[in-house]
Amino acid sequence: MQLDNFPLTKNGKLDRKSFPDPQITDREDFVAPRDNVEEGIMGIFKEILGFEVIGIDDSFFELGGHSLKATKLVNALEEKFKVRVPLSTILTEKTIRKIAEKVRNTEVKSNSDTIAYPELIVAVEEEV
């Protein structure tokens, strides 16, 4: 996107809030999601980053992501896909394509992450 001039505040400083959002439509390098995993991750990217059009090879961080948004992404991935993708993975595998590979190759968490200790359960039941 090219601007004729930069928006300025009354004090002559850059008015960052007045900058238009970057547009990534009509690109030759745009690649659409190929399956449900990539589609789901794209939806999460759109929600967190505020874009309507995101390709599977677009970098989370080049689209405005940062560490706090990456943490939101980790939590949203866990909620949607029931897998824990480490924050370090988001920092290194920045695209939907690469994150989707990690999601597909990560074992789904069980409904209960607790370890059952029968002797403790019996002791608690006896006390109740």
SULZI-V650398 format. One record per pair of residues at least 12 apart in sequence whose C-alpha atoms are under 10 Angstrom apart, sorted by the first residue. I is the first residue (numbers start at 0). GAP is how many residues later the second one is. D is the distance in whole Angstrom. If there is no record, write none. Layout:
I|GAP|D + I|GAP|D
This chain:
0|19|9 + 0|20|9 + 0|21|7 + 0|22|7 + 0|23|9 + 1|20|10 + 2|16|9 + 2|17|9 + 5|12|9 + 5|13|8 + 6|12|7 + 6|13|10 + 20|29|9 + 20|30|9 + 21|29|9 + 21|41|8 + 21|42|10 + 22|28|8 + 22|29|9 + 22|30|8 + 22|31|10 + 23|27|9 + 23|28|9 + 23|29|7 + 23|30|7 + 23|31|9 + 23|34|10 + 23|39|10 + 24|27|9 + 24|28|6 + 24|29|8 + 24|30|10 + 25|27|10 + 26|28|10 + 28|26|8 + 28|27|10 + 28|28|8 + 28|29|9 + 29|23|9 + 29|24|8 + 29|25|5 + 29|26|8 + 29|27|8 + 29|28|8 + 30|23|8 + 30|24|5 + 30|25|6 + 30|26|7 + 30|27|9 + 30|66|10 + 31|21|9 + 31|22|8 + 31|23|5 + 31|24|6 + 31|25|9 + 32|21|9 + 32|22|7 + 32|23|6 + 32|24|10 + 32|63|8 + 32|64|8 + 32|67|10 + 33|22|9 + 33|63|9 + 34|65|9 + 35|64|10 + 36|43|10 + 36|44|8 + 36|59|9 + 36|60|9 + 36|62|9 + 36|63|6 + 36|64|9 + 36|66|8 + 36|67|8 + 37|17|10 + 37|18|7 + 37|57|10 + 37|58|6 + 37|59|7 + 37|60|9 + 37|61|8 + 37|62|6 + 37|63|9 + 37|65|10 + 37|66|10 + 38|17|9 + 38|57|9 + 38|61|9 + 39|37|9 + 39|40|8 + 39|41|9 + 39|56|9 + 39|60|9 + 40|15|9 + 40|32|9 + 40|35|9 + 40|36|7 + 40|39|9 + 40|40|9 + 40|54|10 + 40|55|6 + 40|56|9 + 40|58|8 + 40|59|7 + 40|62|10 + 41|12|7 + 41|13|8 + 41|14|7 + 41|53|10 + 41|54|7 + 41|55|10 + 41|58|10 + 43|28|9 + 43|29|7 + 43|30|10 + 43|32|7 + 43|33|8 + 43|36|9 + 43|52|10 + 44|15|7 + 44|18|9 + 44|20|9 + 44|24|9 + 44|25|10 + 44|27|10 + 44|28|7 + 44|31|10 + 44|50|10 + 44|51|8 + 46|26|10 + 47|12|10 + 47|16|10 + 47|17|8 + 47|21|7 + 47|22|9 + 47|24|7 + 47|25|7 + 47|28|9 + 48|12|10 + 48|14|7 + 48|15|7 + 48|16|7 + 48|17|10 + 48|20|8 + 48|24|10 + 49|13|9 + 49|14|9 + 50|12|8 + 50|13|10 + 53|41|10 + 53|42|9 + 54|40|9 + 54|41|8 + 54|42|9 + 55|38|10 + 55|39|6 + 55|40|5 + 55|41|5 + 55|42|8 + 55|43|9 + 55|44|9 + 56|37|8 + 56|38|5 + 56|39|6 + 56|40|6 + 56|41|8 + 57|36|8 + 57|37|6 + 57|38|7 + 57|39|9 + 58|34|9 + 58|35|5 + 58|36|5 + 58|37|8 + 58|38|10 + 59|13|10 + 59|30|8 + 59|31|9 + 59|33|9 + 59|34|5 + 59|35|6 + 59|36|8 + 60|29|10 + 60|30|9 + 60|33|7 + 60|34|9 + 61|32|9 + 61|33|10 + 64|29|10 + 65|25|9 + 66|20|9 + 66|23|9 + 66|24|8 + 69|16|10 + 69|17|7 + 69|18|10 + 69|19|10 + 69|20|7 + 69|21|8 + 69|24|10 + 70|15|9 + 70|16|7 + 70|19|9 + 71|15|10 + 72|12|9 + 72|14|9 + 72|17|8 + 73|12|7 + 73|13|6 + 73|14|10 + 73|15|9 + 73|16|8 + 74|12|10 + 76|22|10 + 76|23|10 + 76|26|8 + 77|25|9 + 77|30|9 + 77|31|9 + 80|22|8 + 80|23|9 + 80|25|10 + 80|27|8 + 80|28|9 + 81|21|9 + 81|24|10 + 81|25|9 + 81|26|6 + 81|27|6 + 81|28|8 + 81|29|9 + 82|19|10 + 82|20|7 + 82|21|9 + 82|22|10 + 82|23|6 + 82|24|7 + 82|25|5 + 82|26|6 + 82|27|9 + 83|18|10 + 83|19|8 + 83|22|8 + 83|23|9 + 83|24|8 + 83|25|8 + 84|14|8 + 84|17|7 + 84|18|7 + 84|21|8 + 85|16|10 + 88|13|8 + 89|12|10
